[in-house]
Amino acid sequence: MMIDATATAVAVPRPGHRPIRLRRIGPFLLIGQLAWAVPGTAGATLLQSLADDIDPANKVRIFTVMAAAGAVTSAIGTVAGGLLSDRTRSRIGRRSPWLLGSAMLATLALVGCGLTSSVFTIGVLFAVFQLGIGIWTAALSALIPDHVAPREVGRASSFAGLGFLAGQTLGGVLAGVLVTQPGRGLTLVPWVMIVGAILIAVCVPAEDNRSRPRPDRSASGARAWIPSASRDYWLAFTGRFLFILAVVMITQFELYLFTDYLGLSKKDAGAAVAVAITVVGVLAAVTTVAGGVLSDLLGRKKIFVGGAPLLLAAGMVPVVAAPSMATVFLFCAAIGLTLGTYLAVDQALMVAVLPDADTAARDLGVLGIGSTLPGVAAPVVGGTLINTVGYTALFIVSLVLAVAAAAVITLIRSVR
């Protein structure tokens, strides 16, 4: 089945933009993803440790509320940041102002989390941090449809995926090292975002677009926030939501998985988290590169994006059957292979189903809710399952969600 012509057209940079060579923009797609993944990954583990220090008896409930609130603000940020960046006119283009502003907002908010012991204040600041992350990812993801030629979108997604994985791995290692000093860790890790934003603003060419006409604003109010998208667009959204939910349902409680499920001390659990994330990162890096190259070579995306959730489901079976350190690390290996395959091609699939190049950031932001909305559901559903049924039920529900994600992706018609 051939790719729909409309979907193909929006993978090309907007009229008036010349594609940037992949070897020039690719490293900055990597840097951009790494810059938010480091504090995003480390921050979650360090907040779990901080909640344990403040109120050990209610740590799961405290972190669940914080994570859910943060996921809501992140979802708002992805759509609002995308919509506003699409409409921005400035000397440094429409993406860089939002990358710079969101980096500053997120950094100061996470630093603030490390400087207080008030649960309420930490919760508010973490929600602000996630708002900044949402704005950042919306502006960053739009660099691909803005600047990358369609024949290179798969490999561009690989650069972005590698950056995310490198950031996730580094963030996990930092969290493991600083897990007994969470306040200090929270004040140190977010500054990488500001460095990343400055590098992208300086090094990725962006036209002075102040003289360009602004997008049509005939759609006002709620209509301005909702893409006039196809069936395949919403299938891609649903598949992403189910897959990310299946992953986050488990990784959201990673520290507690080792302490409460496997009985490790916090110090040993911190070391285990660092090892687990390293395993994920190394394996995912290999499959990210392979997946992006093969996707461009074969001209296929669905087989990679749809196959990844099935691989994730298979990796959960040993943990359910015989929970142990060995099976948990085996599952981490499955996550690594899964995320690598998925991240390499998912962004390319999302770009292929975009309805309009002029609203790319907004539409990718809405698709991004498929990644952030699980952060609302996962803590609530996962925390409820842990407190009422146990960790085995958590894995079983995640397995079912992964299989459902694969089924949804197969229904997309306009992309091979």
C-alpha angles and dihedrals in degrees: 000000000000123000112262112259093232092053091049093051095058092053087070118085115261119277109281093032121103115210114255116231110260094233088059101045099028097077090053093050085054093048092048094054093043091050094063098031093062096060092032093057098035093043094058094052093042091050089052089053091046091051089051090052094048100042115358094181094057101030096120092049093046094049092044092057092045093048093047093049090047092050091053093052091044090054090050089049095052094054098036093043092048094048093047095045090051088057098041120116116190144138090259096045131253103295107044097063090057094045091052095045096045091048091056093045095049095044096052092045095053091044087054090054089061094051100058139054096203110116092207094050092046090051093052093046092048089052089053090048090054091047088058091047090053093052090046095052093046093054093040096050091053091064089079098058089036097055115007125092114235094244089061101043094102093053091044088055088052091057090050092046092050090051092052092048093047090049092046091050094047091045090051093050092048091048090051091051094046100035092111090049102043096159092056092046093053091054093050109042106059099063091084087076093064091049090050093048092051092049093051094045092051101038107034108076112239124177124234095251100178091113096051118103114257119247119273109279097190087114103071136170116010092352090066090061098050122074118230086229138163132251089260091055091058092042088055088049092050094046092051092047094051094045096047090045090054090053099040093047086072107026092050088071097036097131092047090047089065098038102039103024099038098025101237124153116252091254093050090043090054089054090047091051090052091050093045094051091046090053089050093047098048096047093042092051090059095048093042092061093042093046095051094047094045092047092055092042096049096034090230132123109160095067090059100039093043096042095053096069090051090054089050091052091051090052092057095058097078092049091052093045098044116005112205141125089270095054093043090054089046087054089049088055089053090050089052094052090043098048092045093053093042099044092047093062109015094084090050090052091049092050090050093059097046112127100208134018093211091061096039096126093048093047093045087047090056089048086048089063084070085068099039101039090066085062087065096045100037099062092045098043094035094045091049092050092048094049097044109028109008142242095301090064089050091059094045093052091047090051091054091048091052092053090048090052091055091049093052094050091055089061093065107109107181096061126058 
